[in-house]
Amino acid sequence: MPIDDPQVFASLAESLADVEGVTETIEQIVAFAVESIDTTYGGITLVKSGGRAFTTVGATDESVIEADRIQYELRQGPCVDAAADSKIVVSAYLATDERWPDWGPKASALGFNSVLSAELHARGRRIGALNLYGTSEATFSPEDIALAALFARQGALALGYARSEEGLREALETRTVIGQAQGVLMERFEIDADRAFSTLRRYSQHHNIKLKALCHQLVETRVLPAVDTGGAAEAQPAPV
């Protein structure tokens, strides 16, 4: 697929238009890149813990997960370099690439002889890298590299949007269920909303139960969850 073909942009936009959620967005980005660049193996490295850790998502094969895992363990490899340093990394001969003397031979043993990793970043924030593996040497052409960079840029924007949407949706769902749980306590104990929320928060903190999980259970069962205290269920606290 030529890089200057308008259909590239149209196809990519169309493939992401109806996708909902982070997981689906990741899978679609990888699937489109793998198909367009004509390779079989791909995945995405996500940056975690402020860049101190990485994880692989959307992998098309277990061998991709293993190749990435070894990189993360060694802190050495193209996916780590692309994700950590915000750049595009290409290798045509993994087994002998001097940049990764420990990882390269291990990747070759898994059947990978070339790799293309393109940074994922949006709004100045590092997200990770789009990684494509080739089983032959010199798999990726200059046009493939340009396409991967395009997919990574567009994919990062879509992924950033999906994360924001998912976070907003979760926040709204949490607020809704908390309101419903407050209503249960308000009706039962004839208290106002502030006292109901105070009771929920105190119970959550005291028993180390996530507030959202506590509220879900209260709404579903109409009672606060019993807490194991060594054989006896602890009584529900009265609002104060």
C-alpha positions as CSV (number, residue, x, y, z in Angstrom):
1,M,0.0,0.0,0.0
2,P,1.8,3.2,-1.2
3,I,2.4,5.8,1.5
4,D,1.0,8.6,-0.7
5,D,-2.2,6.7,-1.5
6,P,-5.1,8.6,0.1
7,Q,-6.7,5.2,0.6
8,V,-4.2,4.6,3.4
9,F,-5.6,7.3,5.5
10,A,-9.2,6.5,4.6
11,S,-8.8,2.8,5.4
12,L,-7.0,3.4,8.7
13,A,-9.7,6.0,9.8
14,E,-12.4,3.6,8.8
15,S,-10.9,0.7,10.7
16,L,-10.8,2.7,13.9
17,A,-14.1,4.6,13.5
18,D,-16.4,2.0,15.0
19,V,-14.0,0.6,17.6
20,E,-14.8,1.0,21.3
21,G,-12.5,0.6,24.2
22,V,-8.8,0.4,24.7
23,T,-8.4,-3.4,24.0
24,E,-10.4,-3.2,20.7
25,T,-8.4,-0.2,19.6
26,I,-5.1,-1.9,20.2
27,E,-6.2,-5.0,18.3
28,Q,-7.4,-3.0,15.4
29,I,-4.2,-1.0,15.1
30,V,-2.0,-4.1,15.1
31,A,-4.3,-6.0,12.7
32,F,-4.3,-3.1,10.2
33,A,-0.5,-2.6,10.4
34,V,0.2,-6.3,10.0
35,E,-2.1,-6.6,7.0
36,S,-0.9,-3.4,5.3
37,I,2.8,-4.1,5.7
38,D,2.4,-7.8,4.9
39,T,3.9,-9.5,7.9
40,T,2.3,-12.0,10.3
41,Y,3.8,-11.0,13.6
42,G,3.0,-7.8,15.5
43,G,2.0,-6.3,18.8
44,I,2.1,-3.2,20.9
45,T,4.4,-2.4,23.9
46,L,2.8,-0.2,26.5
47,V,4.8,1.9,28.9
48,K,3.9,1.4,32.6
49,S,5.0,2.9,35.9
50,G,6.3,6.1,34.3
51,G,8.6,4.3,31.9
52,R,10.1,1.8,34.4
53,A,8.1,-1.2,33.1
54,F,6.6,-2.5,29.9
55,T,3.8,-4.9,28.9
56,T,2.8,-6.4,25.5
57,V,-0.8,-6.2,24.3
58,G,-2.5,-7.1,21.1
59,A,0.1,-9.7,20.1
60,T,-0.7,-11.8,17.0
61,D,1.2,-14.8,18.3
62,E,2.7,-16.2,21.5
63,S,6.2,-15.9,20.0
64,V,5.7,-12.1,19.9
65,I,4.9,-12.1,23.6
66,E,8.0,-14.2,24.3
67,A,10.3,-12.0,22.2
68,D,9.0,-8.9,24.0
69,R,9.2,-10.5,27.4
70,I,12.9,-11.2,26.9
71,Q,13.4,-7.6,25.9
72,Y,11.8,-6.3,29.1
73,E,13.8,-8.7,31.2
74,L,17.1,-7.7,29.6
75,R,16.1,-4.1,29.2
76,Q,17.4,-4.4,25.7
77,G,15.8,-4.5,22.3
78,P,14.0,-2.4,19.7
79,C,10.6,-2.3,21.4
80,V,12.2,-1.0,24.6
81,D,14.3,1.5,22.6
82,A,11.3,2.8,20.6
83,A,9.0,3.0,23.5
84,A,11.5,4.6,26.0
85,D,13.3,7.0,23.6
86,S,10.4,7.9,21.3
87,K,11.8,7.0,18.0
88,I,11.6,4.5,15.1
89,V,13.9,1.5,15.4
90,V,14.6,-0.9,12.5
91,S,16.9,-4.0,12.2
92,A,17.4,-6.1,9.1
93,Y,19.6,-8.7,10.8
94,L,18.7,-9.4,14.4
95,A,21.0,-12.2,15.1
96,T,24.1,-10.0,14.5
97,D,22.8,-6.6,15.4
98,E,25.4,-5.1,17.8
99,R,22.8,-2.9,19.5
100,W,21.3,-5.9,21.3
101,P,24.0,-8.5,21.6
102,D,22.0,-10.5,24.2
103,W,18.5,-10.1,22.8
104,G,19.1,-10.4,19.1
105,P,20.3,-14.1,19.0
106,K,17.4,-15.0,21.3
107,A,14.9,-13.3,19.0
108,S,16.5,-15.1,16.0
109,A,16.1,-18.4,17.8
110,L,12.3,-17.7,18.1
111,G,12.3,-17.3,14.3
112,F,12.5,-13.5,14.0
113,N,15.3,-12.1,11.8
114,S,14.1,-8.5,11.4
115,V,12.0,-6.0,13.3
116,L,10.4,-2.6,13.0
117,S,9.3,-0.7,16.1
118,A,7.6,2.7,15.8
119,E,7.0,4.9,18.8
120,L,3.5,5.6,20.1
121,H,3.0,9.0,21.6
122,A,0.2,11.6,21.8
123,R,0.0,15.0,23.4
124,G,3.6,14.8,24.5
125,R,3.0,11.6,26.4
126,R,4.8,8.4,25.7
127,I,2.4,5.5,25.3
128,G,4.6,2.8,23.9
129,A,5.6,1.3,20.5
130,L,4.0,-0.5,17.6
131,N,6.2,-3.6,16.9
132,L,6.3,-5.7,13.7
133,Y,8.5,-8.8,13.4
134,G,9.7,-10.4,10.2
135,T,10.8,-14.0,9.8
136,S,13.2,-13.2,7.0
137,E,16.2,-10.8,7.0
138,A,15.6,-7.3,5.6
139,T,11.8,-7.8,5.7
140,F,10.9,-4.1,5.9
141,S,11.3,-1.6,3.1
142,P,11.6,2.2,3.4
143,E,8.0,2.4,2.5
144,D,7.1,-0.1,5.2
145,I,8.9,2.1,7.7
146,A,7.0,5.2,6.6
147,L,3.7,3.3,6.8
148,A,4.5,2.0,10.3
149,A,5.3,5.6,11.4
150,L,1.9,6.7,10.0
151,F,0.0,3.9,11.7
152,A,1.8,4.6,15.0
153,R,0.9,8.3,14.9
154,Q,-2.7,7.7,14.0
155,G,-2.9,4.7,16.3
156,A,-1.5,6.7,19.3
157,L,-4.2,9.4,18.8
158,A,-6.9,6.8,18.7
159,L,-5.5,4.9,21.7
160,G,-5.2,8.1,23.7
161,Y,-8.8,9.0,22.8
162,A,-10.0,5.5,23.7
163,R,-8.2,5.7,27.1
164,S,-9.9,9.0,27.8
165,E,-13.3,7.8,26.8
166,E,-12.9,4.6,28.8
167,G,-11.7,6.6,31.9
168,L,-14.6,9.0,31.5
169,R,-17.1,6.2,31.1
170,E,-15.8,4.4,34.2
171,A,-15.9,7.6,36.2
172,L,-19.5,8.1,35.2
173,E,-20.4,4.5,36.0
174,T,-18.7,4.8,39.4
175,R,-20.6,8.0,40.2
176,T,-23.9,6.4,39.2
177,V,-23.5,3.4,41.4
178,I,-22.3,5.5,44.3
179,G,-25.5,7.6,44.0
180,Q,-27.6,4.4,43.9
181,A,-25.9,3.1,47.0
182,Q,-26.4,6.4,48.8
183,G,-30.1,6.1,48.0
184,V,-30.3,2.6,49.6
185,L,-28.8,3.9,52.8
186,M,-30.8,7.1,52.8
187,E,-34.1,5.2,52.4
188,R,-33.2,2.6,55.1
189,F,-31.8,4.9,57.7
190,E,-33.6,8.1,56.8
191,I,-30.4,10.1,56.5
192,D,-29.2,12.7,54.0
193,A,-26.9,12.1,51.0
194,D,-23.8,13.5,52.8
195,R,-24.2,11.1,55.8
196,A,-24.8,8.2,53.4
197,F,-21.7,8.9,51.5
198,S,-19.7,9.3,54.7
199,T,-20.9,5.9,55.8
200,L,-19.9,4.3,52.6
201,R,-16.5,5.9,52.6
202,R,-15.8,4.9,56.2
203,Y,-16.9,1.3,55.6
204,S,-14.7,1.1,52.5
205,Q,-11.6,2.4,54.2
206,H,-12.1,0.5,57.4
207,H,-12.6,-2.9,55.7
208,N,-10.2,-2.2,52.7
209,I,-13.0,-2.7,50.1
210,K,-13.0,-0.6,47.0
211,L,-15.7,2.0,47.1
212,K,-17.1,1.1,43.7
213,A,-17.2,-2.7,44.6
214,L,-18.9,-1.9,47.9
215,C,-21.5,0.2,46.2
216,H,-22.2,-2.4,43.5
217,Q,-22.8,-5.1,46.2
218,L,-25.0,-2.8,48.3
219,V,-27.1,-2.0,45.2
220,E,-27.4,-5.6,44.2
221,T,-28.0,-7.2,47.6
222,R,-29.5,-4.1,49.5
223,V,-27.1,-4.9,52.4
224,L,-23.5,-3.9,53.1
225,P,-21.2,-6.9,52.6
226,A,-20.4,-9.0,55.7
227,V,-16.7,-8.9,56.6
228,D,-14.9,-12.1,57.8
229,T,-13.6,-11.5,61.3
230,G,-12.3,-14.9,62.0
231,G,-15.4,-17.0,61.8
232,A,-18.1,-14.4,62.6
233,A,-19.6,-11.9,60.2
234,E,-19.3,-8.4,61.3
235,A,-22.5,-6.5,61.7
236,Q,-23.2,-3.6,59.4
237,P,-22.4,-0.2,60.9
238,A,-25.1,2.3,61.6
239,P,-24.6,5.7,60.0
240,V,-23.2,8.3,62.3
